[in-house]
């Protein structure tokens, strides 16, 4: 039986059925290294690839021992795409090619593409390389190895180029934020390498930070808080022992001015299990605010949970950070569980498996249905605060489709 990807959108009406306040001690983690770089243009001209080294195994075993769940009956056994709903989208203002897969030293798969546009530039990061364009698609520098952002910085951030890149544009303060992780060995330690532009020019200088982690802070996903005062990171900490989710809260107010910075590390597994004791959680994300003016909405982490992973009902869980202190490490949160239309995450009888055929052949794809897809984009509108999210669902016969959500906070709660 063929298994394939199908375009399929669902707008889900949600109801808050459970909420609780939880206090959680966090571990303050001071950046082990920081400085201000020269202009990026002067660093990319002298970057060379480092020697080939053992790379992390990016497969489904990295999350540790995983429970296997039986797939329930298909929720949408006769689901078909209504082609009468397909209408041509508007043509893009500009379209241009980014870096090629051959530009990556190891030609890694998947390519982990990230890109964001600002007032005058587009910055794209693809696995191990970065390229910067103007808004007309003219390449201004690159593709260059992404650890060029850390030339002269020292430590793992300069010595390694391990990827998992994230690039954000801070529209409140007109800054660029680039990040990737660095790993000393498959058992750690690791570092999160973050560079914040000192101005609106992505070709200029950057304030650079290295946050060390043990074991390995893998699959890092970044977002900007609605106030524009914190950077949030979701890590998958793994190493010799089973992995767990950790949320990072970084003091972005000091980072964008080049001062010493700290992050608070919060055990997210414990927070999720406070509301859902039997669940196997993964793939949570931080909010990523894309507005041009700060909002008074709380920073938060969120992700989807399904009965097939042990949740009591299909839901989206939102963990609001109601208070936190960078010196004491005290963190208080509010956990809300939003009931959503039922869905199925299981493909080919397993929770994580490569079994989706591509129309043109080639490698079988993973649906990655366990993970909410980056980014969890939010914006403050005149009438409401809105957040959009997506993840993959099985609509029957192992057909993968994209479920889409828009969450609205219309009363300021």
WOHU-V440584 format. One record per residue. N is the residue number from 1. RES is the residue in one letter. NEAR is the number of other C-alpha atoms within 8 Angstrom. Layout:
n=[N;N]
res=[RES;RES]
near=[NEAR;NEAR]
//
This chain:
n=[1;2;3;4;5;6;7;8;9;10;11;12;13;14;15;16;17;18;19;20;21;22;23;24;25;26;27;28;29;30;31;32;33;34;35;36;37;38;39;40;41;42;43;44;45;46;47;48;49;50;51;52;53;54;55;56;57;58;59;60;61;62;63;64;65;66;67;68;69;70;71;72;73;74;75;76;77;78;79;80;81;82;83;84;85;86;87;88;89;90;91;92;93;94;95;96;97;98;99;100;101;102;103;104;105;106;107;108;109;110;111;112;113;114;115;116;117;118;119;120;121;122;123;124;125;126;127;128;129;130;131;132;133;134;135;136;137;138;139;140;141;142;143;144;145;146;147;148;149;150;151;152;153;154;155;156;157;158;159;160;161;162;163;164;165;166;167;168;169;170;171;172;173;174;175;176;177;178;179;180;181;182;183;184;185;186;187;188;189;190;191;192;193;194;195;196;197;198;199;200;201;202;203;204;205;206;207;208;209;210;211;212;213;214;215;216;217;218;219;220;221;222;223;224;225;226;227;228;229;230;231;232;233;234;235;236;237;238;239;240;241;242;243;244;245;246;247;248;249;250;251;252;253;254;255;256;257;258;259;260;261;262;263;264;265;266;267;268;269;270;271;272;273;274;275;276;277;278;279;280;281;282;283;284;285;286;287;288;289;290;291;292;293;294;295;296;297;298;299;300;301;302;303;304;305;306;307;308;309;310;311;312;313;314;315;316;317;318;319;320;321;322;323;324;325;326;327;328;329;330;331;332;333;334;335;336;337;338;339;340;341;342;343;344;345;346;347;348;349;350;351;352;353;354;355;356;357;358;359;360;361;362;363;364;365;366;367;368;369;370;371;372;373;374;375;376;377;378;379;380;381;382;383;384;385;386;387;388;389;390;391;392;393;394;395;396;397;398;399;400;401;402;403;404;405;406;407;408;409;410;411;412;413]
res=[X;X;X;X;X;X;X;X;X;X;X;X;X;X;X;X;X;X;X;X;X;X;X;X;X;X;X;X;X;X;X;X;X;X;X;X;X;X;X;X;X;X;X;X;X;X;X;X;X;X;X;X;X;X;X;X;X;X;X;X;X;X;X;X;X;X;X;X;X;X;X;X;X;X;X;X;X;X;X;X;X;X;X;X;X;X;X;X;X;X;X;X;X;X;X;X;X;X;X;X;X;X;X;X;X;X;X;X;X;X;X;X;X;X;X;X;X;X;X;X;X;X;X;X;X;X;X;X;X;X;X;X;X;X;X;X;X;X;X;X;X;X;X;X;X;X;X;X;X;X;X;X;X;X;X;X;X;X;X;X;X;X;X;X;X;X;X;X;X;X;X;X;X;X;X;X;X;X;X;X;X;X;X;X;X;X;X;X;X;X;X;X;X;X;X;X;X;X;X;X;X;X;X;X;X;X;X;X;X;X;X;X;X;X;X;X;X;X;X;X;X;X;X;X;X;X;X;X;X;X;X;X;X;X;X;X;X;X;X;X;X;X;X;X;X;X;X;X;X;X;X;X;X;X;X;X;X;X;X;X;X;X;X;X;X;X;X;X;X;X;X;X;X;X;X;X;X;X;X;X;X;X;X;X;X;X;X;X;X;X;X;X;X;X;X;X;X;X;X;X;X;X;X;X;X;X;X;X;X;X;X;X;X;X;X;X;X;X;X;X;X;X;X;X;X;X;X;X;X;X;X;X;X;X;X;X;X;X;X;X;X;X;X;X;X;X;X;X;X;X;X;X;X;X;X;X;X;X;X;X;X;X;X;X;X;X;X;X;X;X;X;X;X;X;X;X;X;X;X;X;X;X;X;X;X;X;X;X;X;X;X;X;X;X;X;X;X;X;X;X;X;X;X;X;X;X;X;X;X;X;X;X;X]
near=[2;5;11;11;9;9;7;8;8;8;8;9;6;8;7;9;8;8;9;7;8;9;8;10;8;11;8;12;10;9;13;8;8;12;9;9;13;9;10;14;9;8;12;12;6;6;10;5;6;6;4;4;4;5;6;6;5;5;5;7;6;9;11;9;6;5;4;6;10;8;10;6;4;10;9;7;8;5;7;4;7;6;5;5;5;6;5;4;4;4;4;5;4;7;6;5;4;6;10;6;8;6;9;13;7;4;8;8;5;4;8;9;9;10;10;10;10;8;4;7;11;12;13;13;15;13;13;14;14;14;15;14;13;11;10;6;9;7;9;8;10;10;10;11;13;11;11;12;11;11;10;6;11;9;6;11;16;13;9;10;12;11;10;11;15;11;14;10;12;12;11;9;6;9;15;12;12;11;11;13;17;14;13;9;9;8;9;12;12;16;15;14;13;11;12;13;15;12;9;8;8;13;7;12;13;14;16;16;12;13;12;11;11;9;12;15;15;9;8;12;11;12;14;15;15;17;11;13;10;12;13;14;14;15;13;14;13;15;11;6;6;9;11;11;12;13;14;12;11;12;13;11;8;10;12;12;8;11;7;9;11;11;13;14;12;11;11;10;10;7;11;10;10;7;7;10;7;7;10;7;9;8;9;12;16;16;17;13;12;11;11;6;6;9;7;6;8;10;11;11;12;12;13;12;13;14;9;12;10;10;13;7;8;14;11;12;12;12;11;11;12;10;8;9;8;11;5;6;12;12;13;12;13;12;15;12;12;13;12;11;8;6;10;13;12;15;13;7;8;11;11;12;10;8;10;13;12;11;5;4;6;6;6;9;9;9;11;7;12;12;11;13;10;6;10;13;11;14;11;9;7;4;5;11;13;12;11;11;12;10;12;13;13;15;15;11;8;10;11;14;13;13;12;12;10;10;7;8;9;8;5;7;4]
//
